[in-house]
Amino acid sequence: ICIDGKPVKKQEKKILLLFHKPKGIVCSTRQQRNEMTVTEYLDYPVRIYPIGRLDKDSEGLLLVTNNGDIINQMMRAANRHEKEYKVTVDKEITEQFIKKMSEGVPILDTVTRPCTVKKIGKYTFSIILTQGLNRQIRRMCAAFGYEVKDLVRIRIMNIRLGSLKEGAYRKLTDEELEELYEMLK
């Protein structure tokens, strides 16, 4: 189809998927060292990209889209969008650990932003971050002598992983999308 003698591209439908990324899958769009990427794993019929990262050793909620505008809006660190994780460590969690983790931890030549940390079990806690430094939670735990055994992202802003099975994906509901776009304004 041409308008004024110029071809018009068909507007691609905007896709936004909630994906339960399994451990072992990398969030890069380019394959490295025979590692399976998110886009290869999903093999979606439209070219899509992960919004942000979730390290290879972690699992959980990852948003995937073909909408560059939403990627830019969500990735701006200044926006301080909440991301929530459930973390299991190798040693018993103490009140001091919870307090120090929530106050900010010196890693990567900076101090992490204060965050919300709650003990869930003997070895498990939840943490809500508003920044995304490289392997941040693992580095924060290591600063206090703890090793992360399991790390699952369970929420990004208003979007919850819920009971979505590992390796599965779904489109966001109209309600989730509406609330998300409102939060991004």
N, C-alpha and C positions, 0 to 999 in steps of 0.2 A: 504494500500500500504506500502511495506517495502523496504528500501534501506539498503544494507549490514546487513540484518536481523533486522533492527530497524524500528519500525513504524514511518511513516512520517505524521505529522499533516497537514491537509489542511490549507493553509494560508487564514485567514479570510480577506475578503475585507475591506479596510479602509473606515470607515463611518465618515463624518463630516457634521453635520446638524446645520442649523440656526433655533432656536426655539424661538417663541414669548411667553415667560413665563408669565402666568397670575399671578396676586396677589394671595396669599394663597398657592402657590405651593412652597415646600422647595427644596433646591439644594443638600440636603444630599442624599447619596445613600442608607442609612439605615433609615427605617421608625422610627419615634419617635412620641409619643403621638397622635396616630391616624391621623397624618398629611400626606397628599398626597405628595410623592416625584416626582421629574422630571421624573425619570425612570419609575415609576408606571403610571404617567399621560400619557407619550408617549407610553408605552407598545410596544416598538419597537422590532422587531423579533431578533435583535442581542443585546448582552449586551453592553450598552453604558453608558458613564459618562459625567456629566457636566464639562466644562472647567471653573474653577473658580466658583464664587458664585454670586447670586443676592438675596438679602434678601427676606424673605417671604412677606413683605409688599410692595415690588417693583415689577414692571413688565418690560418686554422688552427683548432685544436680549440676548440670552444665546446660546453659542456654545456647542454642545453635540457630543461626539465621542467615538470610541473604540480604538483610536490610542494614546497609552501612550506617545509616543515620542513627539507628538504635544502638549499634555497637559503640559509636562515638559518645553518645549520651551516657551510656552505662559505664563506659571505661574511664571517664574523667574522675580521677582520684578526688578532686575538689568536691565532687557531689556526695561523697561519703555514704554511698549505698551500702546497706547492711548485708553481710553474708554470714550465715550461721553454720557451724560445724559441730559434729559429735566426734569426740576424740578419745581414744583409749591409749593409755600409756603403760609403761613397764613397771611402775612403782606406785605404791599407794599415794593418793592425792591428799595433800595436807591443806589446811586453811591458809597457811603461809604461801603455799604455791598458788592457790586461787587468788589471793590478795596481790601478790607480786605480778602475776600474769596480767591481771586486770589494770594495773597501774601504768603499764608500758615497760617494754623490755629493750635494752640496748642490743641491737643486731644490725648487721650490714651498715655500719657507720651512721646509724640513726637510732632513735628511740621510737618504738611502735606507739601508735595512738592508744590512749586508754580504751579498754574494751570491756564487754560484759562476759564474765566467766562464772559458770555455776557447776558445782559438783553434782553429778548424776548418780555415780556409784563409786565403789572403792577405787577403781582404776579409770573411770570414765567421767568426762566433763563436757559441757557445751561451751562454745565460745562464739561471740558475735563480733566480727571485725568490720571496720569501715575503711580498710585499706587492703591492698593485696601485694605485699612484698613477696619476693621469691622465696618459696617454701617457708613462709612466715611462721606458721604454727609449729612446724618441726623445729625451726631455729629458736623460737621462743621457749619451747619445752627443753631443748638441749641446753639453753643458757642456765637452767636450773637442775641439770643432771637427769632429765627425763627423756626417754626415747618413745617416740610415737609408734604404736603398734598398729593402729587402725585409725583412719581419718576419713570421715564421710561428710560432704557438704549437703546439708539438709534444707537450706533456704537461701534464696537470693531475693532481697527486698520482700515483695509480697508473694513470691512464687515458692511453693513448698514441694519437696520431692515426694512426700507422702508415701504411698505403698507401691509406687512404680518399681517394677522389677529391674534388677541390674541388667544393663544392655538394652533395655526397652526405651522407647521415646513416645511422646504424644504431643499434639498441638496444644497450645495454651487455650484455656476456655475464654469466652468473650469477657466474662467477669474479671479473670486474671489480667487480660490484656488492657481492659478499661482502667483498672486500678494501677497497673504498671505505667501506662501512658500519663495518667494523672500525676503519679509520683515523679515522673521524668520532666514535667513542666517546670 
